[in-house]
Amino acid sequence: MEKKYTIGKVSFSQEMPDASKLWLERLVERILLRELDVDVSTEAKLINYSTKKLGGKNEE
């Protein structure tokens, strides 16, 4: 199967509100997890682990 790639641009600023910074981190995390091509349960465990690592913050 041939993969189709897309290019996107994201701007980042140190002055971003914490909620925006967290959203950007989650976006990058999910993009990377999709590229790993792991099963859904493993992906869910990794996302759950990273959310707990931040003290349970999940402001989506």
PDB file of N, CA, C, O and CB in Angstrom:
ATOM      1  N   MET A   1       0.836  -1.177   0.000  1.00  0.00           N
ATOM      2  CA  MET A   1       0.000   0.000   0.000  1.00  0.00           C
ATOM      3  C   MET A   1       0.886   1.247   0.000  1.00  0.00           C
ATOM      4  O   MET A   1       1.847   1.349   0.762  1.00  0.00           O
ATOM      5  CB  MET A   1      -0.954  -0.006   1.215  1.00  0.00           C
ATOM      6  N   GLU A   2       0.543   2.171  -0.858  1.00  0.00           N
ATOM      7  CA  GLU A   2       1.320   3.399  -0.967  1.00  0.00           C
ATOM      8  C   GLU A   2       0.775   4.445   0.004  1.00  0.00           C
ATOM      9  O   GLU A   2      -0.434   4.666   0.078  1.00  0.00           O
ATOM     10  CB  GLU A   2       1.294   3.937  -2.418  1.00  0.00           C
ATOM     11  N   LYS A   3       1.681   5.086   0.750  1.00  0.00           N
ATOM     12  CA  LYS A   3       1.272   6.125   1.691  1.00  0.00           C
ATOM     13  C   LYS A   3       1.174   7.461   0.984  1.00  0.00           C
ATOM     14  O   LYS A   3       1.992   7.788   0.124  1.00  0.00           O
ATOM     15  CB  LYS A   3       2.254   6.215   2.869  1.00  0.00           C
ATOM     16  N   LYS A   4       0.164   8.226   1.357  1.00  0.00           N
ATOM     17  CA  LYS A   4       0.034   9.586   0.851  1.00  0.00           C
ATOM     18  C   LYS A   4       0.475  10.538   1.950  1.00  0.00           C
ATOM     19  O   LYS A   4       0.039  10.415   3.095  1.00  0.00           O
ATOM     20  CB  LYS A   4      -1.430   9.890   0.392  1.00  0.00           C
ATOM     21  N   TYR A   5       1.323  11.470   1.612  1.00  0.00           N
ATOM     22  CA  TYR A   5       1.840  12.406   2.592  1.00  0.00           C
ATOM     23  C   TYR A   5       1.258  13.793   2.370  1.00  0.00           C
ATOM     24  O   TYR A   5       0.982  14.195   1.239  1.00  0.00           O
ATOM     25  CB  TYR A   5       3.363  12.453   2.534  1.00  0.00           C
ATOM     26  N   THR A   6       1.081  14.503   3.449  1.00  0.00           N
ATOM     27  CA  THR A   6       0.649  15.888   3.372  1.00  0.00           C
ATOM     28  C   THR A   6       1.623  16.737   4.178  1.00  0.00           C
ATOM     29  O   THR A   6       2.270  16.255   5.108  1.00  0.00           O
ATOM     30  CB  THR A   6      -0.811  16.057   3.892  1.00  0.00           C
ATOM     31  N   ILE A   7       1.712  17.971   3.816  1.00  0.00           N
ATOM     32  CA  ILE A   7       2.594  18.899   4.513  1.00  0.00           C
ATOM     33  C   ILE A   7       1.735  19.949   5.185  1.00  0.00           C
ATOM     34  O   ILE A   7       0.812  20.491   4.576  1.00  0.00           O
ATOM     35  CB  ILE A   7       3.624  19.552   3.541  1.00  0.00           C
ATOM     36  N   GLY A   8       2.032  20.231   6.421  1.00  0.00           N
ATOM     37  CA  GLY A   8       1.305  21.253   7.162  1.00  0.00           C
ATOM     38  C   GLY A   8       2.284  22.185   7.837  1.00  0.00           C
ATOM     39  O   GLY A   8       3.448  21.838   8.040  1.00  0.00           O
ATOM     40  N   LYS A   9       1.820  23.346   8.178  1.00  0.00           N
ATOM     41  CA  LYS A   9       2.660  24.329   8.848  1.00  0.00           C
ATOM     42  C   LYS A   9       2.016  24.708  10.166  1.00  0.00           C
ATOM     43  O   LYS A   9       0.827  25.021  10.220  1.00  0.00           O
ATOM     44  CB  LYS A   9       2.877  25.580   7.961  1.00  0.00           C
ATOM     45  N   VAL A  10       2.805  24.679  11.225  1.00  0.00           N
ATOM     46  CA  VAL A  10       2.325  25.059  12.548  1.00  0.00           C
ATOM     47  C   VAL A  10       3.284  26.101  13.100  1.00  0.00           C
ATOM     48  O   VAL A  10       4.500  25.910  13.083  1.00  0.00           O
ATOM     49  CB  VAL A  10       2.215  23.817  13.504  1.00  0.00           C
ATOM     50  N   SER A  11       2.738  27.188  13.583  1.00  0.00           N
ATOM     51  CA  SER A  11       3.553  28.235  14.202  1.00  0.00           C
ATOM     52  C   SER A  11       3.532  28.042  15.711  1.00  0.00           C
ATOM     53  O   SER A  11       2.511  27.663  16.285  1.00  0.00           O
ATOM     54  CB  SER A  11       3.037  29.659  13.818  1.00  0.00           C
ATOM     55  N   PHE A  12       4.655  28.304  16.340  1.00  0.00           N
ATOM     56  CA  PHE A  12       4.758  28.154  17.786  1.00  0.00           C
ATOM     57  C   PHE A  12       5.349  29.422  18.379  1.00  0.00           C
ATOM     58  O   PHE A  12       6.297  29.992  17.838  1.00  0.00           O
ATOM     59  CB  PHE A  12       5.617  26.921  18.160  1.00  0.00           C
ATOM     60  N   SER A  13       4.785  29.853  19.483  1.00  0.00           N
ATOM     61  CA  SER A  13       5.274  31.042  20.172  1.00  0.00           C
ATOM     62  C   SER A  13       5.389  30.740  21.657  1.00  0.00           C
ATOM     63  O   SER A  13       4.543  30.043  22.218  1.00  0.00           O
ATOM     64  CB  SER A  13       4.341  32.258  19.926  1.00  0.00           C
ATOM     65  N   GLN A  14       6.415  31.253  22.288  1.00  0.00           N
ATOM     66  CA  GLN A  14       6.600  31.067  23.732  1.00  0.00           C
ATOM     67  C   GLN A  14       5.461  31.705  24.525  1.00  0.00           C
ATOM     68  O   GLN A  14       5.200  31.310  25.661  1.00  0.00           O
ATOM     69  CB  GLN A  14       7.944  31.661  24.178  1.00  0.00           C
ATOM     70  N   GLU A  15       4.784  32.687  23.935  1.00  0.00           N
ATOM     71  CA  GLU A  15       3.715  33.393  24.623  1.00  0.00           C
ATOM     72  C   GLU A  15       2.361  32.682  24.515  1.00  0.00           C
ATOM     73  O   GLU A  15       1.350  33.217  24.969  1.00  0.00           O
ATOM     74  CB  GLU A  15       3.598  34.789  24.071  1.00  0.00           C
ATOM     75  N   MET A  16       2.329  31.492  23.924  1.00  0.00           N
ATOM     76  CA  MET A  16       1.067  30.752  23.782  1.00  0.00           C
ATOM     77  C   MET A  16       0.481  30.439  25.151  1.00  0.00           C
ATOM     78  O   MET A  16       1.226  30.173  26.094  1.00  0.00           O
ATOM     79  CB  MET A  16       1.283  29.445  22.984  1.00  0.00           C
ATOM     80  N   PRO A  17      -0.848  30.467  25.274  1.00  0.00           N
ATOM     81  CA  PRO A  17      -1.468  30.008  26.529  1.00  0.00           C
ATOM     82  C   PRO A  17      -1.158  28.525  26.745  1.00  0.00           C
ATOM     83  O   PRO A  17      -0.912  27.784  25.794  1.00  0.00           O
ATOM     84  CB  PRO A  17      -3.016  30.244  26.506  1.00  0.00           C
ATOM     85  N   ASP A  18      -1.174  28.114  27.996  1.00  0.00           N
ATOM     86  CA  ASP A  18      -0.854  26.718  28.322  1.00  0.00           C
ATOM     87  C   ASP A  18      -1.754  25.730  27.595  1.00  0.00           C
ATOM     88  O   ASP A  18      -1.288  24.674  27.164  1.00  0.00           O
ATOM     89  CB  ASP A  18      -0.966  26.494  29.817  1.00  0.00           C
ATOM     90  N   ALA A  19      -3.035  26.055  27.451  1.00  0.00           N
ATOM     91  CA  ALA A  19      -3.959  25.147  26.766  1.00  0.00           C
ATOM     92  C   ALA A  19      -3.571  24.969  25.300  1.00  0.00           C
ATOM     93  O   ALA A  19      -3.684  23.868  24.761  1.00  0.00           O
ATOM     94  CB  ALA A  19      -5.397  25.672  26.867  1.00  0.00           C
ATOM     95  N   SER A  20      -3.117  26.033  24.654  1.00  0.00           N
ATOM     96  CA  SER A  20      -2.691  25.947  23.254  1.00  0.00           C
ATOM     97  C   SER A  20      -1.406  25.145  23.123  1.00  0.00           C
ATOM     98  O   SER A  20      -1.241  24.363  22.186  1.00  0.00           O
ATOM     99  CB  SER A  20      -2.495  27.348  22.664  1.00  0.00           C
ATOM    100  N   LYS A  21      -0.502  25.344  24.067  1.00  0.00           N
ATOM    101  CA  LYS A  21       0.753  24.583  24.053  1.00  0.00           C
ATOM    102  C   LYS A  21       0.470  23.087  24.226  1.00  0.00           C
ATOM    103  O   LYS A  21       1.063  22.254  23.540  1.00  0.00           O
ATOM    104  CB  LYS A  21       1.708  25.085  25.172  1.00  0.00           C
ATOM    105  N   LEU A  22      -0.432  22.757  25.141  1.00  0.00           N
ATOM    106  CA  LEU A  22      -0.796  21.357  25.368  1.00  0.00           C
ATOM    107  C   LEU A  22      -1.449  20.760  24.126  1.00  0.00           C
ATOM    108  O   LEU A  22      -1.164  19.618  23.764  1.00  0.00           O
ATOM    109  CB  LEU A  22      -1.741  21.234  26.576  1.00  0.00           C
ATOM    110  N   TRP A  23      -2.328  21.525  23.467  1.00  0.00           N
ATOM    111  CA  TRP A  23      -2.980  21.065  22.245  1.00  0.00           C
ATOM    112  C   TRP A  23      -1.948  20.754  21.167  1.00  0.00           C
ATOM    113  O   TRP A  23      -2.046  19.735  20.483  1.00  0.00           O
ATOM    114  CB  TRP A  23      -3.976  22.116  21.737  1.00  0.00           C
ATOM    115  N   LEU A  24      -0.955  21.637  21.019  1.00  0.00           N
ATOM    116  CA  LEU A  24       0.087  21.429  20.017  1.00  0.00           C
ATOM    117  C   LEU A  24       0.916  20.186  20.334  1.00  0.00           C
ATOM    118  O   LEU A  24       1.245  19.413  19.435  1.00  0.00           O
ATOM    119  CB  LEU A  24       0.995  22.660  19.931  1.00  0.00           C
ATOM    120  N   GLU A  25       1.253  19.994  21.607  1.00  0.00           N
ATOM    121  CA  GLU A  25       2.006  18.798  22.005  1.00  0.00           C
ATOM    122  C   GLU A  25       1.215  17.534  21.701  1.00  0.00           C
ATOM    123  O   GLU A  25       1.781  16.555  21.214  1.00  0.00           O
ATOM    124  CB  GLU A  25       2.357  18.852  23.503  1.00  0.00           C
ATOM    125  N   ARG A  26      -0.083  17.540  21.981  1.00  0.00           N
ATOM    126  CA  ARG A  26      -0.922  16.370  21.697  1.00  0.00           C
ATOM    127  C   ARG A  26      -1.021  16.104  20.202  1.00  0.00           C
ATOM    128  O   ARG A  26      -1.012  14.950  19.775  1.00  0.00           O
ATOM    129  CB  ARG A  26      -2.319  16.564  22.282  1.00  0.00           C
ATOM    130  N   LEU A  27      -1.115  17.160  19.408  1.00  0.00           N
ATOM    131  CA  LEU A  27      -1.170  17.010  17.958  1.00  0.00           C
ATOM    132  C   LEU A  27       0.092  16.332  17.438  1.00  0.00           C
ATOM    133  O   LEU A  27       0.008  15.382  16.660  1.00  0.00           O
ATOM    134  CB  LEU A  27      -1.355  18.374  17.282  1.00  0.00           C
ATOM    135  N   VAL A  28       1.241  16.802  17.855  1.00  0.00           N
ATOM    136  CA  VAL A  28       2.516  16.216  17.428  1.00  0.00           C
ATOM    137  C   VAL A  28       2.617  14.768  17.899  1.00  0.00           C
ATOM    138  O   VAL A  28       3.064  13.896  17.154  1.00  0.00           O
ATOM    139  CB  VAL A  28       3.708  17.041  17.972  1.00  0.00           C
ATOM    140  N   GLU A  29       2.199  14.518  19.137  1.00  0.00           N
ATOM    141  CA  GLU A  29       2.234  13.160  19.682  1.00  0.00           C
ATOM    142  C   GLU A  29       1.392  12.198  18.838  1.00  0.00           C
ATOM    143  O   GLU A  29       1.837  11.093  18.527  1.00  0.00           O
ATOM    144  CB  GLU A  29       1.734  13.158  21.135  1.00  0.00           C
ATOM    145  N   ARG A  30       0.199  12.607  18.473  1.00  0.00           N
ATOM    146  CA  ARG A  30      -0.682  11.725  17.697  1.00  0.00           C
ATOM    147  C   ARG A  30      -0.186  11.517  16.278  1.00  0.00           C
ATOM    148  O   ARG A  30      -0.331  10.431  15.717  1.00  0.00           O
ATOM    149  CB  ARG A  30      -2.087  12.289  17.661  1.00  0.00           C
ATOM    150  N   ILE A  31       0.399  12.552  15.700  1.00  0.00           N
ATOM    151  CA  ILE A  31       0.979  12.392  14.360  1.00  0.00           C
ATOM    152  C   ILE A  31       2.109  11.381  14.399  1.00  0.00           C
ATOM    153  O   ILE A  31       2.193  10.514  13.529  1.00  0.00           O
ATOM    154  CB  ILE A  31       1.490  13.745  13.814  1.00  0.00           C
ATOM    155  N   LEU A  32       2.979  11.477  15.394  1.00  0.00           N
ATOM    156  CA  LEU A  32       4.089  10.533  15.519  1.00  0.00           C
ATOM    157  C   LEU A  32       3.597   9.114  15.780  1.00  0.00           C
ATOM    158  O   LEU A  32       4.148   8.159  15.233  1.00  0.00           O
ATOM    159  CB  LEU A  32       5.025  10.968  16.636  1.00  0.00           C
ATOM    160  N   LEU A  33       2.571   8.966  16.607  1.00  0.00           N
ATOM    161  CA  LEU A  33       2.029   7.632  16.885  1.00  0.00           C
ATOM    162  C   LEU A  33       1.450   6.988  15.631  1.00  0.00           C
ATOM    163  O   LEU A  33       1.581   5.780  15.437  1.00  0.00           O
ATOM    164  CB  LEU A  33       0.956   7.711  17.968  1.00  0.00           C
ATOM    165  N   ARG A  34       0.817   7.777  14.790  1.00  0.00           N
ATOM    166  CA  ARG A  34       0.290   7.219  13.539  1.00  0.00           C
ATOM    167  C   ARG A  34       1.408   6.740  12.633  1.00  0.00           C
ATOM    168  O   ARG A  34       1.253   5.745  11.925  1.00  0.00           O
ATOM    169  CB  ARG A  34      -0.560   8.254  12.808  1.00  0.00           C
ATOM    170  N   GLU A  35       2.527   7.436  12.650  1.00  0.00           N
ATOM    171  CA  GLU A  35       3.661   7.039  11.813  1.00  0.00           C
ATOM    172  C   GLU A  35       4.319   5.753  12.312  1.00  0.00           C
ATOM    173  O   GLU A  35       4.951   5.043  11.530  1.00  0.00           O
ATOM    174  CB  GLU A  35       4.692   8.160  11.763  1.00  0.00           C
ATOM    175  N   LEU A  36       4.181   5.446  13.599  1.00  0.00           N
ATOM    176  CA  LEU A  36       4.758   4.216  14.148  1.00  0.00           C
ATOM    177  C   LEU A  36       4.002   2.980  13.681  1.00  0.00           C
ATOM    178  O   LEU A  36       4.539   1.873  13.714  1.00  0.00           O
ATOM    179  CB  LEU A  36       4.764   4.271  15.668  1.00  0.00           C
ATOM    180  N   ASP A  37       2.770   3.164  13.251  1.00  0.00           N
ATOM    181  CA  ASP A  37       1.949   2.056  12.758  1.00  0.00           C
ATOM    182  C   ASP A  37       1.805   0.952  13.802  1.00  0.00           C
ATOM    183  O   ASP A  37       2.042  -0.222  13.518  1.00  0.00           O
ATOM    184  CB  ASP A  37       2.552   1.483  11.478  1.00  0.00           C
ATOM    185  N   VAL A  38       1.412   1.348  15.018  1.00  0.00           N
ATOM    186  CA  VAL A  38       1.160   0.388  16.092  1.00  0.00           C
ATOM    187  C   VAL A  38      -0.338   0.140  16.193  1.00  0.00           C
ATOM    188  O   VAL A  38      -1.137   0.911  15.661  1.00  0.00           O
ATOM    189  CB  VAL A  38       1.729   0.900  17.450  1.00  0.00           C
ATOM    190  N   ASP A  39      -0.719  -0.931  16.873  1.00  0.00           N
ATOM    191  CA  ASP A  39      -2.140  -1.229  17.004  1.00  0.00           C
ATOM    192  C   ASP A  39      -2.806  -0.205  17.923  1.00  0.00           C
ATOM    193  O   ASP A  39      -2.134   0.486  18.688  1.00  0.00           O
ATOM    194  CB  ASP A  39      -2.348  -2.662  17.546  1.00  0.00           C
ATOM    195  N   VAL A  40      -4.105  -0.117  17.840  1.00  0.00           N
ATOM    196  CA  VAL A  40      -4.878   0.910  18.532  1.00  0.00           C
ATOM    197  C   VAL A  40      -4.720   0.817  20.052  1.00  0.00           C
ATOM    198  O   VAL A  40      -4.643   1.843  20.728  1.00  0.00           O
ATOM    199  CB  VAL A  40      -6.350   0.795  18.156  1.00  0.00           C
ATOM    200  N   SER A  41      -4.670  -0.396  20.590  1.00  0.00           N
ATOM    201  CA  SER A  41      -4.550  -0.536  22.049  1.00  0.00           C
ATOM    202  C   SER A  41      -3.204  -0.020  22.549  1.00  0.00           C
ATOM    203  O   SER A  41      -3.139   0.592  23.615  1.00  0.00           O
ATOM    204  CB  SER A  41      -4.728  -2.004  22.461  1.00  0.00           C
ATOM    205  N   THR A  42      -2.143  -0.253  21.804  1.00  0.00           N
ATOM    206  CA  THR A  42      -0.829   0.262  22.182  1.00  0.00           C
ATOM    207  C   THR A  42      -0.810   1.786  22.085  1.00  0.00           C
ATOM    208  O   THR A  42      -0.249   2.460  22.949  1.00  0.00           O
ATOM    209  CB  THR A  42       0.272  -0.348  21.287  1.00  0.00           C
ATOM    210  N   GLU A  43      -1.422   2.324  21.037  1.00  0.00           N
ATOM    211  CA  GLU A  43      -1.500   3.774  20.877  1.00  0.00           C
ATOM    212  C   GLU A  43      -2.256   4.399  22.055  1.00  0.00           C
ATOM    213  O   GLU A  43      -1.843   5.433  22.582  1.00  0.00           O
ATOM    214  CB  GLU A  43      -2.189   4.134  19.538  1.00  0.00           C
ATOM    215  N   ALA A  44      -3.355   3.775  22.463  1.00  0.00           N
ATOM    216  CA  ALA A  44      -4.139   4.278  23.590  1.00  0.00           C
ATOM    217  C   ALA A  44      -3.332   4.242  24.887  1.00  0.00           C
ATOM    218  O   ALA A  44      -3.411   5.170  25.692  1.00  0.00           O
ATOM    219  CB  ALA A  44      -5.425   3.460  23.749  1.00  0.00           C
ATOM    220  N   LYS A  45      -2.562   3.182  25.091  1.00  0.00           N
ATOM    221  CA  LYS A  45      -1.735   3.080  26.297  1.00  0.00           C
ATOM    222  C   LYS A  45      -0.675   4.177  26.325  1.00  0.00           C
ATOM    223  O   LYS A  45      -0.416   4.760  27.378  1.00  0.00           O
ATOM    224  CB  LYS A  45      -1.066   1.699  26.376  1.00  0.00           C
ATOM    225  N   LEU A  46      -0.065   4.459  25.186  1.00  0.00           N
ATOM    226  CA  LEU A  46       0.960   5.506  25.126  1.00  0.00           C
ATOM    227  C   LEU A  46       0.361   6.888  25.385  1.00  0.00           C
ATOM    228  O   LEU A  46       0.959   7.702  26.088  1.00  0.00           O
ATOM    229  CB  LEU A  46       1.660   5.488  23.761  1.00  0.00           C
ATOM    230  N   ILE A  47      -0.812   7.151  24.823  1.00  0.00           N
ATOM    231  CA  ILE A  47      -1.477   8.433  25.065  1.00  0.00           C
ATOM    232  C   ILE A  47      -1.872   8.551  26.536  1.00  0.00           C
ATOM    233  O   ILE A  47      -1.704   9.608  27.143  1.00  0.00           O
ATOM    234  CB  ILE A  47      -2.722   8.584  24.158  1.00  0.00           C
ATOM    235  N   ASN A  48      -2.393   7.473  27.102  1.00  0.00           N
ATOM    236  CA  ASN A  48      -2.768   7.469  28.514  1.00  0.00           C
ATOM    237  C   ASN A  48      -1.553   7.714  29.398  1.00  0.00           C
ATOM    238  O   ASN A  48      -1.635   8.471  30.366  1.00  0.00           O
ATOM    239  CB  ASN A  48      -3.434   6.143  28.889  1.00  0.00           C
ATOM    240  N   TYR A  49      -0.438   7.088  29.081  1.00  0.00           N
ATOM    241  CA  TYR A  49       0.794   7.269  29.856  1.00  0.00           C
ATOM    242  C   TYR A  49       1.258   8.718  29.803  1.00  0.00           C
ATOM    243  O   TYR A  49       1.614   9.291  30.833  1.00  0.00           O
ATOM    244  CB  TYR A  49       1.902   6.342  29.334  1.00  0.00           C
ATOM    245  N   SER A  50       1.258   9.313  28.626  1.00  0.00           N
ATOM    246  CA  SER A  50       1.738  10.691  28.506  1.00  0.00           C
ATOM    247  C   SER A  50       0.797  11.665  29.206  1.00  0.00           C
ATOM    248  O   SER A  50       1.245  12.690  29.719  1.00  0.00           O
ATOM    249  CB  SER A  50       1.889  11.078  27.032  1.00  0.00           C
ATOM    250  N   THR A  51      -0.505  11.362  29.236  1.00  0.00           N
ATOM    251  CA  THR A  51      -1.459  12.216  29.943  1.00  0.00           C
ATOM    252  C   THR A  51      -1.233  12.140  31.444  1.00  0.00           C
ATOM    253  O   THR A  51      -1.259  13.166  32.125  1.00  0.00           O
ATOM    254  CB  THR A  51      -2.903  11.815  29.602  1.00  0.00           C
ATOM    255  N   LYS A  52      -1.011  10.942  31.971  1.00  0.00           N
ATOM    256  CA  LYS A  52      -0.721  10.783  33.404  1.00  0.00           C
ATOM    257  C   LYS A  52       0.587  11.453  33.771  1.00  0.00           C
ATOM    258  O   LYS A  52       0.716  12.005  34.864  1.00  0.00           O
ATOM    259  CB  LYS A  52      -0.670   9.301  33.785  1.00  0.00           C
ATOM    260  N   LYS A  53       1.557  11.413  32.875  1.00  0.00           N
ATOM    261  CA  LYS A  53       2.861  12.023  33.118  1.00  0.00           C
ATOM    262  C   LYS A  53       2.726  13.521  33.376  1.00  0.00           C
ATOM    263  O   LYS A  53       3.528  14.101  34.108  1.00  0.00           O
ATOM    264  CB  LYS A  53       3.796  11.774  31.931  1.00  0.00           C
ATOM    265  N   LEU A  54       1.716  14.146  32.777  1.00  0.00           N
ATOM    266  CA  LEU A  54       1.479  15.575  32.953  1.00  0.00           C
ATOM    267  C   LEU A  54       0.579  15.849  34.165  1.00  0.00           C
ATOM    268  O   LEU A  54       0.087  16.965  34.330  1.00  0.00           O
ATOM    269  CB  LEU A  54       0.849  16.164  31.686  1.00  0.00           C
ATOM    270  N   GLY A  55       0.368  14.860  34.992  1.00  0.00           N
ATOM    271  CA  GLY A  55      -0.450  15.058  36.185  1.00  0.00           C
ATOM    272  C   GLY A  55      -1.926  14.962  35.933  1.00  0.00           C
ATOM    273  O   GLY A  55      -2.724  15.541  36.671  1.00  0.00           O
ATOM    274  N   GLY A  56      -2.313  14.224  34.880  1.00  0.00           N
ATOM    275  CA  GLY A  56      -3.721  14.010  34.604  1.00  0.00           C
ATOM    276  C   GLY A  56      -4.384  15.149  33.859  1.00  0.00           C
ATOM    277  O   GLY A  56      -5.601  15.136  33.675  1.00  0.00           O
ATOM    278  N   LYS A  57      -3.613  16.136  33.425  1.00  0.00           N
ATOM    279  CA  LYS A  57      -4.190  17.237  32.674  1.00  0.00           C
ATOM    280  C   LYS A  57      -4.569  16.743  31.295  1.00  0.00           C
ATOM    281  O   LYS A  57      -3.746  16.166  30.584  1.00  0.00           O
ATOM    282  CB  LYS A  57      -3.212  18.426  32.582  1.00  0.00           C
ATOM    283  N   ASN A  58      -5.792  16.964  30.926  1.00  0.00           N
ATOM    284  CA  ASN A  58      -6.251  16.605  29.594  1.00  0.00           C
ATOM    285  C   ASN A  58      -7.280  17.631  29.181  1.00  0.00           C
ATOM    286  O   ASN A  58      -8.484  17.409  29.311  1.00  0.00           O
ATOM    287  CB  ASN A  58      -6.839  15.158  29.551  1.00  0.00           C
ATOM    288  N   GLU A  59      -6.799  18.763  28.678  1.00  0.00           N
ATOM    289  CA  GLU A  59      -7.672  19.895  28.377  1.00  0.00           C
ATOM    290  C   GLU A  59      -8.026  19.950  26.910  1.00  0.00           C
ATOM    291  O   GLU A  59      -7.756  20.960  26.260  1.00  0.00           O
ATOM    292  CB  GLU A  59      -7.019  21.194  28.793  1.00  0.00           C
ATOM    293  N   GLU A  60      -8.610  18.922  26.370  1.00  0.00           N
ATOM    294  CA  GLU A  60      -8.975  18.911  24.952  1.00  0.00           C
ATOM    295  C   GLU A  60     -10.293  19.581  24.744  1.00  0.00           C
ATOM    296  O   GLU A  60     -10.768  19.670  23.612  1.00  0.00           O
ATOM    297  CB  GLU A  60      -9.025  17.499  24.410  1.00  0.00           C
TER     298      GLU A  60
END
